[in-house]
Amino acid sequence: MCIARAQAVDATVRFLVWRVPESWDGQGLSDRRACLAVILAEALLLKRVAALPVFTLAAQHNNGRSRASDLMEYLSLRHVPVQTVAIEGLPPTVWEDAVEVFGEMDPEHWRGAPAQALIRHTRETFWRSGIHASVMKLAGELHGTGMQPTAGLFDPSPRVAEVAARVRRRLGPAYVGVHVRRGDKLLMPGLDAATQPEAVADRVAQLAPMGVRTVYVATNDTKADYGTALAKRGFRCFSSHCWALTSTAGIEDLADNFFIFAVEMQIVDAATVCVRTFNDSMPWYRASLTKPSHHLMDRSMHDYVFGFSATGTSCSWPESPLVSLVNLDAGMKHPRGSRRCAEGEERRPKPCDYSIAVFEGERRDWWELPACIWPMEVRGGTCEGTFELLEPTLRNVSSGMSVWTEYFGALAAFTDSIAAGLSRRSTLYGFENVSEKHRNLTSGVVPRRGAVFCYASMGSALLRDRHGTFEIVAGQYCVVPAPLRIELHGNTRLVAIHTHPFEPLRTMGGPIESKGRLRYVDGCSDTLLLAPPRLSDPCLNFLHFPPNIHQTLHTHPSVRCGLIASGAGYCLDAELRKLELQEGMVWAIPKDTVHSFHTAESKQELNVIAFHPDSDWGPMDEDHPMLNRTWVDGKKIDNCAQSHRNPDMLRTDQSLAQQLAQHLSQLAPAGKQGTGSSAETWAAHLVLIEVVESEEPRPVELRELRQAPSDPSDSPNMLVCRAELSNVQSAQPLQRLSLDLEATDA
């Protein structure tokens, strides 16, 4: 929602003019932007055009030089629903038909004032000029950080966006952005300790995703050596003081510290992980995607009383601004709080009625591919969906058995059909800091929703999901809901398999035993470590091969992957090629691959952890121990009768996916051939589906915005599809967006 700045002024237009004296009440850029938010909010509530005043930006924030600015060299108002005009562009008639207002002004009482201009006068400081509560509330929604828990509606100016984009291209597609605020806030107890280089480096090490080793630190403190502290932990540090990076990015006027600040705020906002100083620090510019704002110190930026604003949180989720022209006054009367993540917790957003079905592969008729279902969620008033596509480096794994001895991150990904029209995506991760290559790495993240199966064969690790933190040591295993953060201690090996759709029963077990409890084949044994909660769900197994075993060549109808827990042996394929197996190796065998395990030459036993993405055994609604041992008249009760068919039971991701998959084949276009990708091209096709209670799922039309403007804040490495959601259900076949992934290195 945006009204452009006025170009030609109509004499009938009514204005709001704040008289800001020259060289008066100089403050920093954030403070003056908050003042501008007040002026815009008041104009919006009064239904007037806002005249943009010229503010004084304080010399103490700019190396001793003050600046006069209307802030448009740093900001864009294209998403602020207020019409504006430069104060020098006001028509002469404004001053002839004006009413001066001193002190607090209630917009509800002054909205119908006939004067062409309302002139507002400032006092000794802007914030003592008298601001109505409804104006202050709306201004907080527009400004965000420090006022309300929103990202606000201010965009970067074109020049700020351009320079920030050039710097981000030098940083790469993934980095951690940190804003360290010290100079004007060091009187706050505890701030000095929280922003010391070692403390900041420790916080970055906790939050950095796996493989992300680049950090941008935005600070005006030239004495603190953040680069050395971060380098000790394996990170590369950049900042505005590294002019080899930024001087080539187009910053001509290095004397304007406010411009540098604006650029750095855009760089931090666009980072993969954002870390800010205070618990009420939000994205400085409007954010199109919601992500957590982590903080260095659990206190408000306005709190100088120790402990007053402590919330016991590690991050906050920015809300969407409550800006609506419908019943705006009523909306401003009700305060709201921010959604915060408790320490060690990722707050789970609310589910919504939409899901994304991803059809991915090389087949020409895309609707015949099995669908992977990704439910969408409500974050800050917006329905958002995240889905996973197979990266070329992960899907091009060898057709035979693959093994890894050095690993840190995602290794391979597989898609298996688990029901008619439905697939399950499994991504294999390995984490070790035993090898010289990875000995300084300690933190990994398995993102998205779904489940993560883990096993540690050596050392120990701390695992943190949305329910809390726990430790597993060598020989232990677990399954937890994603996302999962993994903190490795020294000399640790751990395998993690992420799978979706599946909501696990959060479980930890171990240590594993010396032999299996179930008979397998050729003298081997097996233990079902983590059983499927329902038929077709994933499971984790422990396989024991005694010495001198020659296993029968065989295949599996779905992927098998895991880790060699102990011992040694080898694997043979269909051509009898030998692949040596040793303790600590991560391995994967694609479906339908002929193979067999052997211990005859090693003379040792071989113990293997094996993940299965599916199961042909497990409880069902009509067959499970509680039901089977419930008898009536000496017989098992029949729960298929109508009186038993409406249970109050959990609706999991996998049950939702199975429900949707049953209807996708009915929704697919009939009688059309060759409308998908070519047989040689790997492509993904996305279908948005609405789930209506007690009704069959139905497609929602996606219509491309052909003239959608590009967003300067978009990363140059980001592939963006812009579409709008139709309010009317389409009677046409499934609508889709297709992405050609052949040359995409996601």
N, C-alpha and C positions, 0 to 999 in steps of 0.2 A: 504494500500500500504506500504510494509515493506521489506527492504533488511537487512538480518541479519548482525551482526558485523563480520568482516572478521576473519576467523580462520587461514587459511594458506594463506600467501601473495604471489601472483604471481609477478614475476620480471617485467612483462610487465605492471602491474597496475600503474596508475599515481596517485600521492598523493598531498594533500594539508596539509602543516605543519605550524602551528602557534607556534612560539618560545615564550613561556611564561616563564619568569625568575622565579626562585624559590623565595618564600617569597616576592612576588611582587604584589602590587595593591590589597591588601586584601579587599574583600567586602562580602556582604551577599549572601546566596544561590540563591535568585531570580536574583540578578544582575549577578552572575557568570553563571547561566543557560541562561540568555539572551546573554551573551558572547558566550556560546556554540552554541546557536541558530544562531548567526552570522557566526560562523565557519562552521556549517552544511549547512547553506544557501549558503555560498560562494562555498562550495564543490559541492553542488547540481547544481548550475549554471555553474560551471566549468566542471562538469561531472568527478569529481575526488573522491577518497577515502579520508575521513577526518581522520587525526590522532588526537586522543583525548588528549589534553594537560592536565597537572596537574595544577589546580588552587589553589590559596591560599584563604581559607575562613577566614574572619577577626575575630580576637580575641574578638572585642567588641560585636559581636553577639553570643559569645559562652563562656560566663563567664570567659573571659580573656585568653582563649586558642585558638590559631589559628589551622587550619587543612589544610592539603594538600590532594586534591582529584580530580579525573577525573569526579566526580559527578555520576558515575554509581552505587554507593551504595544508591543513592537517586532516580535515574531516570532509565527508560527503554526507548530504542529508537526503539521498535519493530514496531511502526507506523510511524516512520520518514523515508522517502524514500532516505536514504543516507547510503552507506556502510562505516563502521568505523573500525579503528584498534587502539589498544593501542600504544602510542608513542614508548614504549620500544619494541614493536613488529615489528617495521619498518625494512625492510631488509637493510643491509649495503650499498647496491648499491644506495639507495636513496640519500645519501650525495655526491656520486660521480657524479650524473647527476641531479643537482638541480640548480634552478635559484632563487636568493633572490629578493624579491619585497618589496619596501618601499613605504608607503603612500597608497593612494586610488588606487584600482585595478578594472578596468571595466571587468566583467566576459566575456562580449561579445568579447572583444579584446584578452583576454588571454585564451579563451577556447581551441584554437588549439595549444597552446604552447607544443612543443615536450618533454620538460624536464620531467623526471620521478617524480620530486617533485618541487612544488612551495613553497618556504620558505617565510612566512610572519613574519615581525618583529613588535613587539609592541613598543609603545613610553612610555611616563611617566605614562599613564593610557591606558587601553584597548580602551576606547571610543574615544581617540584622535589618534588612530593608522591609521585612514583613511579607511572609509568603504563606498563603493559605494551605491548610493540610491537604486538600484535594490536589492542589498544584504540586506540592512536594511529593506526594505519592506517585503521581503520573511522571514527574521528572525523574524519579528513581527508576521507573520502568524504562524510560528512554535512555538514561545514562548507565544504569546497571551498577558496575563495580563500586563498592563502598556505600551504595544507597539502597539498592534492591538486589536480590539474587538472580539477576538476569544478565544476558549478554548485551542488552541495550539494542538500539536501532541505528547507531552511528556507524557509517562505513568509512574506510580510509579514503583520503583524497586520491585522485588518479596518480599523482606523483608519488605519494607514499606507497600505494599498492604496487606501482611499477618497480620502485627501488627494492621493496621487500621481496617481490617475486624474483628479482635478480639475485639477491642474497640467498634465497631459499634454493635456487637452482645450484648455487655453489655448495650449499650444505648437503644436498641430496634429498631423496624422497622421504627419508625417515630420520628424525632427530628429536632430541629432548630439548624443549624450550624452558628456560628458567629466568624469571624476573626477580632480582634481588634488590630490595629497596632498603637502603641503609641511612644515607646522609641526613635526611630531614626527619628520621624517625628513631634515631638511636637512643633518645631519652626513654623509650619504652623498655621496661624491664624485660630481659630475656631475649630481646631482638638481636643484640650483638652476638650472643652465643649461637642462636639459630641460623645466623647468616654467615658464620665463619666458613672459610673454604672447605675444611674437613667435614663440617656438618652438611653443607650443601652437596658435596661429593657423595657422602653416605646416602643422602635422600635420593639423589639421581640413581645411584646403584640399586636402590630398592625398587625404583619405578621403571627403569629403562627396559623396554621390551627386548626379547632375545635378538641378538644380532645388531641392535641399534647402539652404536658407539660414538655418535656425534652429538655434541651438546652445544647449544647457543645460550650464553649467559648475558642477559640484558641488565646492565648496572652502570651507574656513574661513579662507582668506587674504584679508583685507579690503583689503590694500594693493596687490596685483597687479591691474592694469587689463586684464583679458582682453577686456572689451567694446570698448574702443577698437582693440585689435589685430585683433579679429575684424571690426569694422566696416570697417576699411581693406580687407579682402578680401571685402566684400559680404555679411557675415553679421550676423544679429541675435542678440545674446547675452542670455541670461537666467540668473539664479542665485537662490539664497535671499536674496541681498542686494537683489534687485529686489522689495521687498515689495509693490509694486503688483500683482505677479503672484501671489505666494503668500499674502499676508494674506487675500485673498478666497477662498482655496482651503480654508480650514478649519483652519489652524494656529492654535489658540488659545493654546497655551503656548509662546511663543517663547523662554522661558528654558530649555527642554529641548533642548539642542543635539544630544543623542543621537537624539531623535525626528526632528529636521530631517535628520540624517545618514541615518536609516533611509529617510525619504521620498525623499531625493535618490538613494540607491542604487537604489531601485525605479524612479525616473525614468530614470537612466542605463541600467539593465538593459533597460528597455522601448524604448530609442531605436532608430532605424533603423540607426545605426552607433554602436558603443560603443568609447570610447577611455578606457583606464585608465592609471594611472601606471606600474606595474611589469609585468614579463613573466609573473609568476605571479598577477596579479590576475584573478580570474574573476568571473562574475556573482555578486552578493552574495546574491541570492535564487534559488530554484529556477527553472530556465528550461525551459519546455515545448518551445521550439524552439532548435536549435543554431545559433549564429552566431559568427563570429570575435570574439575579444577583442583589440583593437589596444592597443598600449602606447606611452607617451611615452618610456620608458627601458628599454633591454634589460638589466635587472637585476632580481633578486628583491627583494621588500620586506624580506627578512631579511638582505640582504647589505650589510655595511659595509666589505668589502674590495674595492677597485676591480677590476672585471673578473672577479670570482670566478664570478658566475652568468650572464655574458653567453652568449647562445645563438645570436646571429646571425639573429634572427627579427624580424619586424615585427608578428606577431600569433600568438595561440594559439587552438586549437579546444577548448572545454571538453568533457570527457568526461561520459557519464552515470554517476552514482554506482554503484559495484559493491556494491549492497545486496541480498542474497539470503539468505533464511532456510534455504536448502538448502546444506549444506556451507559454512557461513559462515566457520568458522575456517580452512579450507583456502584460501578466497578471500582472506583477510586476510594470508596468509603470502607472497604474491607481489606485489612492487611493480610499478607500471606507470608509464610516462612519459606526458607529454602529447603530443598531436599538434600540431606547430607549423608555422606558415607561414614559410618563408624569405623574406628581403627580396625583394620583387618577385614573390613566388610565391603563388598561391592553391592550397592543397593540395587535390587532387581526392579526394573520398570514394570508397569502394569501391562498385561497382555491386551491386545485389541482384536478386532474382528477380521483382520486381514492376514493373509499369508502369501509368501512369494514361492511359486513353484519354478524350479530351475531345471530346464531340459538341456543337457550338455552332452555333446558327443560329435560324431562324424557322420551320422546318418542323415540322408536327405530329408526324410519325413520326420521333423523334429518332434511331433506329438507322439511318435511311437517309441521315443526314448523313455526310460524310467525317470520319474520326477523326484527331485530332492526338495522337500518341503521345509521352508524356513519361516516360522511364525514371526509376525511383526509385533512391535511393542510401542507403548505410549511413553515418550520422554518429553517432559516439559510442555505438554499439550500438543505435541506433534507425533504422528504415527510414523515410526522409523523401522526399517528392516535392514538387517545385515546378512549377507549370504556369502558362501565360499565358492570360488571357482577353482578348478584344478590348474595350478601353474604348470607351464610346459616342463620346467625342470623336475616337477614332482610326478607328473603323469607319464613322462617318458622313461620310467624305470625299466630295467631289463625285464624281458619276458621270462627269464629264469629266476632262480633264487639270487637275491642281492644281500650283501653283508657290508657292514660299516664297523670299523674299529676306532675311528676318530670321528666325533660327531658333536654338534651343538646346534640344535634347531630342527626344522622340518626336513625330513629325508625323502619321503615318498607319500603319495596319496592314492587312494583306490575308491572306486565306486562299485558297490555290489547291489544287485536286485534282491530285495528281501520280501517282496510281495508283488502282486500284479500291478504294474505301473508305478511302483515305488522303489526308490533306491536309498542306500545308506552310504554316506561319505565317511571314510576313515583316513586320518592323516597320522603318519608315523613320525614321532619326534624322538630324538636321542639327545641326552645331555651328559657330558663327561668333562671333568677338569683334571684328568689323570695325564693326558698327553701334553707335551710341551706346547703344542699349538693352542690349547684351550686352558692352560693351567691358571690363567688370570680371570677366567669367566666364572661367574657365580649365579647370575640371575637369568631366568627364562620365563616366558609367558606362553600359555596355550590359550588363545583367545576364543571369542564367539560363544554361542550356547551349545548345548549338547552335554557329553560326558567325557571324562578323561580317565583312562585306566593307566595306572603307574606300577612299576616294580623297580626297586633299588637292589642292584647286585653288589654294590660296594659303597662304603662310606655312609653318609646320611644327608638328608635334605629337609628343609622346612617347606611345607605346602600350605598355601593360603587361598581359600575360595571364599564365597560370600558368606559362609557359615562360621568361618574362623580359621585358625592356624593350628597345624599339628605337624609332628615330625615322623618320618619313616626312616628306618635304618636298613642296613643290608639284610636281605632276605624277606623284607616286608612288602606288601602290595596294598593297593587301594583303588577305589573308583569314586570320583567326586564330580559334582557338576562344574561345567565350564562357565566362565573363564577361570583359569588357575594360574597362580604365580608360584614359581619354583625357585627357592634359594638353596643352592648347593653348598655344602661344606667342602673342605679340602678332600681331594682324592675320592671323588664320588662318581659312580656310573648309575644312570637312571634312564629307563625307557618310559615313554608316555604315548599313548594312543588316543587321539581325539576322535570321537565318533558322533554322528548326528544323522537322523533324529533319534535321540534316546535320552530320557531323564532317569538317572541312576538312583538307586538306594545308596546313599552315601555310606561307604563301608571301608574299613581298614582291617587288614589281617596279617598273619605271619608270626614268626618266620615260617617259610615253607619247610616241609618235612623231607626226609631223606629219600622216600619212595612215594609213588602214587598209591591211592586207595582203590582204584578201579582198574580192571584188566583192559589193556588196549590190544595191540597186535604184536606178534613176533616176540613175545616175552617182555614187552614194555608195559608200563603202568601209567595211569593218569589220575590227577586230582582236579576236580572242578573247584577252583579257588573262589571265583565270583560267578555265581549261577545266574541265569537269565530270570528276571522277575516275572516275565511272561514269555510264552512261546514266540520265537523269532527274535528275541532280544539278544544283544551281544553277551559274551561271556569271556572269562579268562581262565586258562588251564595251565597246569604244571605237568610236563611230560618227563618221565624218567626212563632213560635207556641204560640198562646195565652193560658191563663190558662184553665184548665179543658178539655184538648184535649186528645182523644183516637184515634190514627192514625191507619189506615188500614194496616195490615201486607202486605209487598210487597218486591220486590227485584229490583236490578239494574244490567244491563248487563255489567257494568264496575265498577272499584273501586270507592268508595266515601271516602273522608278523609278531615280533617280540624280541626276546633277548636270551642269549646263552647264559644261564645262571651260574653254571659251574661245569667243570670237566672239559673234555675235548672229543672230537669225532670228525666226520666229514659227511657231506651230502652229495648224492649222485643224481644227475638228471637223466632224461630219456636217452641221451647219447652216451651215458655212463661217464660224463665229465665230472671230475671230483672238485669239490669246494671245501677247503679245510674250515672247521668250526672251532673257535676257542672261546674261553670264558670272557664275558664282557662285550662280545659282538652283538650288535643289533642286526636283525635279519628280517627279510620279507619274501614271501612266496606268493605271486599273483595267482588268481583262481585258475583252475584247469592246468596247472603246471605239473608235469610228471616229476616226481622226486622220491628220494628215500634217504633215511639217516642210518649211519653206520658207526660202530665203535670197535670194530674188529681189530683195526691196526693200532689205535691209540691205547688199547688195553685199559681204558678208563671208562668210567660211567659218564654219561652226558645228561645234564638236567636243563630243560628248556622251558621258558615262559612263552606261552602261545595265546595270542588274542584271536577270537573268532567274532566277526561282525554280525553273525546271525546264529540261530540255533533251530534245529527241527524238533527240539524237546523243551518242555517248560510248562508251567501252569497256564491254564486257560480258565475262562469264566465257568465252564461246565466241568472242569477237571482240575482240582487242586486239593491238597490234603485236608484243609478245613471243611470243604464241601464233601469230599469223598468219605470222611468219617463222621458225617452228620446223617443219622439214620432216622427214618420214620417207618414204624411197623417192620423193623428188621431189614429195611432196604435203604440204600442211599437216596436222599431226597432229590427230587427233580427240580432244579432251579430255573429250568427253561419255561415253566408255567408263567402265565401272564402276571400273576401276583408277585413274581420275583424279578421281573424284567426291567424295573426302574430303580436300580440301586443308587445310593448317594456315594459315588466313587470318584477318584481322582482322574482328571482328564490330562494325560501326559502328551508331550510332543509327539511321541510315536503313535499314540492312539489317534491324535488329530491328523497326523500325516496319513495314516491308513484310511481314515474316513475320507480325506480329500482325494486320495489316489483312487478310491473306488468310483469317484464321480468324474475324474479327469478324462477318462476314456469316453464318457458320454458327452463331454463338452468339446472334445477335439473336433476340428473341422473334418467333415466327411466328404469323400469323393474328390479330394484335392491331392495332387501328387506333385512333387518337385518344388514346393514352395519354401522348403527349408534351405539349409546350407548345402553346398556341394559336398560330394562324398569325400573329397580330399581335404576339406577345411574343418577344423575343430571350432565349433561355435557353441554359444550358450543362448538359450531362448528363455525369457522371463515372462511369467504369467502371474498377474495379481488376482487373487481370489478372495472374495468376501465370504465369511462363514456366518450365516444367519441361524440363530438358535432354532432348532426343530425344523429347519429347512435344508434343502440340498445346497452345497456350496455353488456359487455362481461366479463367472468371470466379471471383472470390472474393467471397463474400457480405459485404455491408456492412449491419449492423443498427443502426438509430438508437438511441441512448441517450436515451430520452424524458425521464428525470429526471436527466440529467447536470447536476451543479452548475456554476454559472457560475464562472469563474476571475477573482478580483479583479484579477489582473495583465493580463487581456485589455484591449487598447486599445478604447475606445468606437468607434473608427473601423474596427475589424476585423470582417469577416464570418466567423464561425466555424461550421463544421459538425463536430459531434462524432459519431463513429461508432466501433464496435468491429469488429475483424477476427475473423470466425468461424474457428475451428480446423478446422471440417469443411467440405469442399467442398460447395457447394450443388448440388442437382440441378435447381433452378429456373432459369428464364431469367436473363439478366443483371440483376443488382441495380445500382441507380444512385442517386446523389444529384443532385437538380436544383436549380439556382440561378436565380431570376428576376433577370435583369440589366437589365431595362428601365429601372429607376430607379437603377441602381448607377453611381456615378462612381468607378471603382476607383482 
